[in-house]
Every structure is written in C-alpha cells, then in structure tokens.
Amino acid sequence: MAKPARKRKIGFDQRISLLAFLSGLPGSVLALIFLWVGGYSSKVEWTLTVFILCFWLGIASALRHRVVFPLQTLSNLLSALREEDFSIRARGARIGDSLGEVMLEVNTLGQTLREQRLGAMEASALVKKVMEEIDIALFTFDSQDRLQLVNRAGERLLGLPAEKLLGQNAVELGLADCLDAGAPNTIQKSFPGGIGRWGVRRTSFRERGAPHRLLVLSDLSRALREEENKAWQRLIRVLTHELNNSLTPIKSMAGSLHSVLARQPTPDDWREDMQRGLAVIESRAESLSRFMKAYARLAKLPRPQLQKVSLREVVTRVAGLETRLGVKLVPNTDLVVRADPDQLEQLLINLVRNAVDASLETRGSVRIGWTARNGQAEVWIEDEGPGLSNTGNLFVPFFTTKPEGSGIGLVLSRQIAEAHGGSLTLQNKLSGHGCEARLILPL
C-alpha cells in the first residue's frame, strides 16, 4: 500500500508574502468594485485598475523585503560567527528600535566572542610555551592510548622528535606501565633519554567530549641526590660539632696528664691530677656515648603498629604520670584513633614534660585536652611558661635550650606524628604567656 504523500510545508518567506498579499486584498477588491460600478470611462477604469494592482503588489513585496532581508542579514552574521569570523558588523544597530537592538546585541556578541577567542588563543599559546620550556615530561593520550601531545622534555626522555612520537601507542612508547592506574607514584625505569627514579602523576580530562589522559613524569633522582647531599652535610655538621665538643677536652686533658707524668721529679699531687683528668675524660666519653645512642634512636624509629586507641585513656594516663606539677585534664567526648599506643604515649609524654618544664620556670599551670575538628582528632597541650623564643629551630635535631636536654624529643615526636599520618605544631599562645602544642591525627 502506497504511503500518503506528505504535505509540503509553506516556507517562512512564502508565509510572509501570502500575509502581505492578503493584507491588501480586501481594500483592493473594494476599490476595484467601486471603480467598475461607478460609471467611469473605460480608460479611467483600466488605468486605476493597473495602478491599484501595481500599488498593492508593490507594497506586499516591500513588506516581504522589510521582514525577510534583516533575517537573512542576521543569518549571515550568525554564520560568520560560527565560522569564527568576527570582523563583520551589522548596520542599523541602535537603541530604541526593535530591529536595531537585535543588531546591536549581535554586534556585542561578536565583539565578546572575538575577545574570548583572543584570550583563549593567548592562554593556549602560554600553556604551550610553558609545556615546551618546563623540565618535566608531559604526555597526553586519547581513549585508545595513542599519544596526542608531548613537550620537549618528553621528546628528550624518549629520544625522538614529536613528529615520530605522535600517534604511537603507549605500549610502543614504553609508557604503558606508567599509564596504568594501578602503577605506583614512584618507579625505577630506564628510558632512552634517562635512567633513574621517576615521579608518576596521572589525571583524566575531556577534549571535545572525548576522554583523554595526562601523564607527567618528573626525574626524582636529581632531587633525591641533592636532598641526600644536604642530609649528609647536616649530619656531618652535627657529628663534627658534638665530637669536637667531647674530643677537644679529652685531647686537652690527655695532654695535661701526659705532661704531668713526664715531669721529673713527679709532683706530689699527681694522683689527684690523674683522678680529676680521668674523671673529665670519663664524663665526656659518657656524654658522647649518650649522644650516639640518641642519634641511633632517632634514626631507627620503628613503623607504628596501628590499632584502635581511646584518646581519653591515653591522655588521662599521660597526665597522671607527671608528678612534679599537676596537669589539668580538660575532659571531652571520647575519640577513637588508629595509632600505635606505645608511640602515641611516648609522643604525649615528651610534650607534657616540655610543658611542665616550661611552667615550672614561671610557676604556671599545664592543661591538656582533645577535640574533634574537620574529621580529625586534635590533642592540645597548653602551658604558662615563658613561651618560645626561637621557633625556627624547634624541630632541628639536637637543638635544645635545656642544660641537660638531648635535642631529639620534639624531632622524635614529629616523626611519630607524621608516621601516623598526622602533624605536630608548636606556637606561642595568642593570648597570655606560654606555648601551645597541637597534635592532629586522622580519625
């Protein structure tokens, strides 16, 4: 059975023409009727008939032109904007006229798009320049893992120019393991342009609706070597300082004792000199031994054995251990954290001991408590001591202001906090005298 033919829709131009024609039809028909029944001569009748018909059709055509032509102009302008040609402007743009305001808005839109395109081009040029000059290898891959973009550092790393790299698969480029979502953030890998440890960063983005992946490879070997050299330099400075502090008096005293024994005749009090000298040598040797044990303790902090720990129990137990000065406990709702109870207790003991030592100087008090904030547990310890005079060296190993201090308590405490995924800060209180220590741990 044949399908019925679709009715052809009348176009907009044709509808406007029809409406313009129909608008003049009643008046023209009435004028012609009056003309032909009015008893005029044939010459007048035919002349006026032609005039009426021409005037009627001319007005209808002009009306159609006045409606359709501006729409065609707008169509051309929008087509130019779509083609990113922002140099064309519409005439007759003015305020107070319906069509003029439309033209004004189109011109404003063209100017806005032009400025946005210029800004996007400048931003794109800047991004490309930064990508080319940055000393980190950048790669972008499409959904089929084909390379779409690479910077100069990436070219040097893979040992080929971009023209030969673009379009190749990640497997062919040797980057499939780096692009794998399960790959570690740090890998040991050999490339044509370098061998060493590499930091791997991956992220996803969309371009024109299609998924893409960005791969960033940064050379960690150089940074690790620099940090290693700095660490060795700091270690050598500390060891040299402490060894000299002990070996210099030992050497001096040994020389003095040697000169005493070398005298002829031997002085009557040589035994007392020997005893005093040996006591000094023994004291400095013990001090050096304590220093080396403290350093070994700082360098060999074991990994925390995490388990559920009640902050209320730990804080209460630590506060009760200090007998020199009563530590005021500020109770709160109990919080449970995953931590190593022994290491956490040692950390809090160090902080409370420092707070008590400071408060004893000014006969102040010490307060300790805990709270939950931003999804984390926060333990705070406040003292009323003289405050911190040199906050820049708080966590420098073996730096201490105490005559009998080792200088590792705060360093060890911060290491414990960071090993638990938390942080430790010390600062002077904003109001009043004293210091405030805050330990933050994940709940």
C-alpha positions in Angstrom: 0.0 0.0 0.0 1.4 3.3 -1.1 2.2 5.8 1.7 0.3 9.0 1.5 2.3 11.9 0.2 3.4 14.4 2.9 2.0 17.8 2.8 4.7 20.3 1.8 5.1 23.0 4.5 5.0 26.6 3.4 8.3 28.3 4.0 8.6 31.5 6.1 9.2 33.7 3.0 6.1 32.3 1.4 4.0 32.9 4.5 5.2 36.5 4.7 4.4 37.0 1.0 0.9 35.4 1.5 0.2 37.5 4.5 1.3 40.7 2.8 -0.8 39.8 -0.2 -3.9 39.0 1.9 -3.5 42.2 4.0 -4.1 44.4 0.9 -6.7 42.1 -0.7 -9.9 43.5 0.9 -9.1 47.1 0.2 -8.0 46.5 -3.3 -11.1 44.4 -4.1 -13.4 47.0 -2.7 -11.6 49.8 -4.6 -12.0 47.8 -7.9 -15.7 47.1 -7.3 -16.4 50.8 -6.7 -14.3 51.7 -9.7 -16.0 49.4 -12.1 -19.6 50.1 -10.9 -19.1 53.9 -10.7 -19.8 54.6 -14.3 -16.3 55.8 -15.2 -14.9 55.7 -18.6 -13.0 52.6 -19.7 -9.7 54.5 -19.9 -10.1 55.6 -16.3 -11.2 52.2 -15.1 -8.3 50.4 -16.7 -5.7 53.0 -15.6 -6.8 53.0 -12.0 -7.1 49.2 -12.0 -3.5 48.8 -13.1 -2.4 51.5 -10.6 -4.3 49.7 -7.7 -2.9 46.3 -8.6 0.7 47.6 -9.0 0.5 49.6 -5.8 -1.0 46.6 -3.9 1.7 44.1 -5.2 4.5 46.6 -4.7 3.5 47.2 -1.0 3.3 43.5 -0.4 6.7 42.9 -2.0 8.2 45.8 0.0 6.7 44.4 3.2 8.1 41.0 2.5 11.5 42.5 1.8 11.5 44.6 5.0 10.8 41.4 7.1 12.9 38.8 5.2 16.0 40.9 4.4 17.0 41.6 8.1 16.6 37.9 8.9 18.8 37.0 6.1 21.4 39.5 7.3 21.2 38.1 10.8 21.6 34.6 9.4 24.8 35.7 7.6 26.1 37.4 10.7 25.5 34.2 12.8 27.1 32.1 10.1 30.1 34.3 10.2 30.3 34.0 14.0 30.0 30.2 13.7 32.9 30.3 11.3 34.9 32.4 13.8 34.9 35.5 11.5 34.3 38.3 14.0 35.1 41.2 11.6 31.6 41.5 10.2 29.3 44.0 11.8 25.5 44.7 11.2 24.4 48.2 10.2 21.5 50.0 11.7 22.3 48.9 15.3 20.7 51.5 17.6 18.8 51.7 20.8 15.0 52.4 20.7 14.4 50.3 17.6 13.4 46.6 17.9 15.4 45.5 14.9 18.2 47.9 15.8 18.5 46.5 19.3 18.8 43.0 17.8 21.6 44.1 15.5 23.3 45.8 18.5 23.2 42.6 20.5 24.6 40.6 17.6 27.4 43.1 17.3 28.1 43.0 21.0 28.1 39.2 20.9 30.6 39.2 18.0 32.9 41.6 20.0 32.6 39.4 23.1 33.4 36.2 21.1 36.3 37.9 19.5 37.8 39.0 22.9 37.2 35.5 24.3 38.8 33.8 21.3 41.8 36.2 21.5 42.1 35.4 25.3 41.8 31.7 24.6 44.5 31.9 21.9 46.8 33.8 24.2 46.2 31.3 27.1 46.7 28.4 24.7 50.0 29.9 23.5 51.1 30.5 27.1 50.3 26.9 28.0 52.1 25.5 25.0 55.1 27.7 25.8 55.2 26.6 29.4 54.8 22.9 28.4 57.7 23.3 26.0 60.0 25.0 28.5 59.1 23.1 31.6 61.7 20.5 32.6 59.1 17.8 33.3 58.0 15.2 30.7 54.3 15.7 29.7 52.2 13.3 27.6 48.6 13.2 26.6 46.8 10.1 25.3 43.4 9.6 23.8 40.9 6.9 24.7 42.9 4.3 22.6 46.1 5.2 24.4 47.6 6.9 21.3 49.9 9.8 22.0 48.4 13.2 21.1 50.7 15.7 22.7 54.3 15.7 24.0 56.6 18.5 25.2 60.3 19.0 24.7 61.2 17.2 27.9 59.1 14.2 26.8 60.9 14.2 23.4 64.3 14.2 25.2 63.1 11.4 27.5 62.0 9.2 24.7 64.9 10.2 22.4 62.7 11.0 19.4 61.1 14.2 17.9 57.4 14.8 18.3 56.7 14.1 14.6 57.8 10.4 15.2 56.1 10.0 18.5 52.6 11.4 17.9 50.1 8.7 17.1 52.1 5.8 18.6 50.5 3.6 21.2 51.6 3.7 24.9 52.9 0.2 24.7 55.1 1.1 21.7 56.5 4.1 23.6 57.2 2.0 26.7 54.8 4.1 28.8 52.0 1.6 29.4 53.2 0.7 32.9 53.3 4.4 33.8 49.8 5.0 32.3 48.3 2.1 34.3 46.1 3.4 37.1 47.4 0.8 39.5 51.0 1.8 38.9 53.0 3.3 41.9 53.6 7.0 42.1 57.4 6.4 42.1 59.1 3.9 39.7 62.6 2.9 38.8 62.7 2.8 35.0 65.1 3.2 32.1 64.3 5.4 29.1 66.3 6.3 26.0 66.9 9.7 27.5 67.5 8.9 31.1 67.7 6.2 33.8 66.6 6.7 37.5 63.6 7.1 39.7 60.6 8.9 38.3 57.6 10.5 39.9 54.5 9.5 38.1 51.3 11.6 38.0 48.1 10.7 36.1 44.9 12.5 35.5 42.0 12.5 33.1 40.3 15.3 31.1 38.0 15.7 28.2 38.7 17.4 24.9 35.7 17.9 22.5 33.8 15.4 24.5 36.4 12.6 24.1 38.2 11.3 27.2 42.0 11.9 27.4 44.7 11.1 29.9 47.6 13.3 31.0 50.8 11.6 32.1 53.5 13.6 33.9 57.0 12.1 34.6 59.4 14.0 36.8 63.0 13.0 37.4 63.4 12.4 41.1 67.0 11.2 41.0 68.5 14.7 40.9 66.3 16.0 43.7 66.9 12.9 45.8 70.7 13.3 45.3 70.5 17.0 46.3 68.5 16.2 49.4 70.8 13.3 50.2 73.8 15.6 49.9 72.1 18.2 52.1 71.2 15.5 54.7 74.9 14.2 54.7 76.1 17.8 55.1 73.7 18.4 58.1 74.7 15.1 59.6 78.4 15.8 59.2 78.0 19.3 60.8 76.1 17.8 63.8 78.5 14.9 64.3 81.5 17.2 63.9 80.1 19.7 66.4 79.3 17.1 69.0 82.5 15.1 68.5 84.6 18.2 68.8 82.8 19.2 72.0 83.8 15.9 73.5 87.2 15.2 71.9 88.7 18.6 72.4 88.6 18.5 76.2 89.6 14.8 76.1 92.6 15.7 74.0 93.5 18.7 76.2 93.2 16.7 79.4 95.2 13.7 78.0 98.0 16.2 77.0 97.9 17.7 80.5 98.2 14.3 82.1 101.0 13.3 79.8 102.9 16.4 80.8 102.3 15.6 84.5 103.7 12.1 84.1 106.7 13.4 82.1 107.9 15.7 84.9 110.9 14.7 86.8 110.6 14.5 89.7 106.9 13.6 89.7 104.7 16.2 91.5 103.4 15.1 94.9 99.7 15.7 93.8 100.0 13.8 90.6 97.5 11.2 91.7 94.8 13.9 92.3 95.6 15.4 88.9 95.2 12.0 87.3 91.9 11.3 89.0 90.5 14.6 88.0 91.7 14.3 84.4 90.4 10.7 84.1 87.0 11.8 85.6 86.8 14.5 82.9 87.7 12.0 80.2 85.1 9.6 81.5 82.4 12.3 81.7 83.0 13.4 78.1 83.1 9.8 76.9 79.7 9.1 78.6 78.3 12.3 77.0 79.5 11.2 73.6 78.0 7.7 74.1 74.7 9.2 75.1 74.7 11.4 72.0 75.4 8.4 69.7 72.6 6.4 71.4 70.2 9.3 71.0 71.1 9.6 67.3 70.6 5.9 66.8 67.2 6.1 68.5 66.2 9.0 66.2 67.3 7.2 63.1 65.7 3.8 63.9 62.2 4.7 64.7 60.1 1.5 64.1 57.0 1.5 62.0 53.8 2.1 64.1 51.7 -0.9 64.8 48.2 0.6 64.3 45.3 -0.4 66.4 42.2 1.3 67.8 43.2 3.6 70.7 41.0 5.6 73.0 42.3 9.1 73.3 40.6 9.6 76.7 42.5 6.6 78.2 45.9 7.6 76.7 45.6 11.3 77.6 44.4 10.5 81.1 47.3 8.0 81.7 49.9 10.5 80.4 48.5 13.4 82.5 48.8 11.2 85.6 52.4 10.3 85.0 53.7 13.8 85.7 54.2 14.3 89.4 56.2 17.5 89.5 53.2 19.6 88.6 49.6 18.8 88.5 48.4 18.6 84.8 44.8 19.7 84.5 42.8 17.4 82.3 40.0 19.0 80.2 37.5 16.1 79.6 35.6 15.8 76.4 33.7 13.1 74.4 36.0 10.1 73.8 37.6 9.7 70.4 39.0 6.6 68.8 42.0 6.8 66.5 44.1 4.2 64.8 47.6 4.5 66.3 50.5 2.7 68.0 49.6 3.1 71.7 53.2 3.0 72.8 54.5 5.5 70.3 51.5 7.8 70.9 52.0 7.7 74.6 55.8 8.5 74.2 54.9 11.4 72.0 52.4 12.9 74.6 54.9 12.3 77.4 57.5 14.3 75.6 55.0 17.2 75.0 53.7 17.2 78.6 57.3 17.0 80.0 58.3 20.1 77.9 55.2 21.9 79.0 55.8 21.1 82.7 59.5 22.2 82.4 58.4 25.5 80.9 55.7 26.1 83.5 58.0 25.4 86.5 60.1 28.4 85.5 57.1 30.7 85.9 55.1 28.7 88.4 52.3 28.3 85.9 50.0 25.5 85.1 49.6 22.9 82.3 46.3 22.0 80.6 45.7 19.0 78.3 42.6 18.0 76.3 41.3 16.8 73.0 38.6 17.6 70.5 37.3 16.6 67.0 37.7 19.1 64.2 37.2 18.7 60.4 37.1 14.9 60.6 40.3 14.8 62.6 41.3 14.3 66.2 43.2 17.1 67.8 45.1 16.8 71.1 46.2 20.2 72.6 48.6 20.9 75.4 48.9 24.4 76.9 51.5 25.7 79.4 52.0 29.0 81.1 55.8 29.1 80.7 57.9 31.9 79.1 57.0 30.8 75.6 59.1 30.0 72.5 62.0 32.3 71.7 63.3 30.6 68.6 60.5 28.7 66.7 62.7 28.2 63.6 64.9 25.6 65.4 62.2 23.7 67.2 62.5 20.6 65.1 66.2 20.8 64.3 67.9 17.6 65.6 70.0 18.1 68.8 69.0 21.7 69.2 67.9 22.3 72.8 67.7 25.2 75.2 67.8 22.9 78.3 71.1 22.3 80.0 70.5 18.6 80.2 68.4 18.2 77.1 69.3 15.9 74.2 67.5 17.9 71.4 65.7 14.9 70.0 62.4 14.9 71.9 60.5 17.2 69.6 62.1 15.7 66.5 61.1 12.2 67.6 57.6 13.4 68.4 57.1 14.9 65.0 58.4 11.8 63.3 55.8 9.7 65.3 53.0 12.1 64.4 53.9 12.0 60.7 54.3 8.2 60.7 50.6 8.1 61.9 49.5 10.4 59.0 49.2 13.4 61.3 51.1 16.5 62.2 52.6 18.3 65.2 52.8 22.1 65.7 54.1 24.3 68.5 53.4 28.0 68.8 53.1 30.8 71.3 49.6 31.3 72.6 47.8 34.3 71.1 46.6 35.5 74.5 48.7 35.3 77.6 52.0 33.7 78.2 53.1 30.3 77.3 53.1 27.8 74.5 50.5 25.6 72.8 51.3 22.2 71.2 48.7 20.6 68.9 48.8 17.0 67.7 46.5 16.2 64.8 45.6 12.6 64.0 43.2 11.1 61.5 40.1 9.6 63.0 
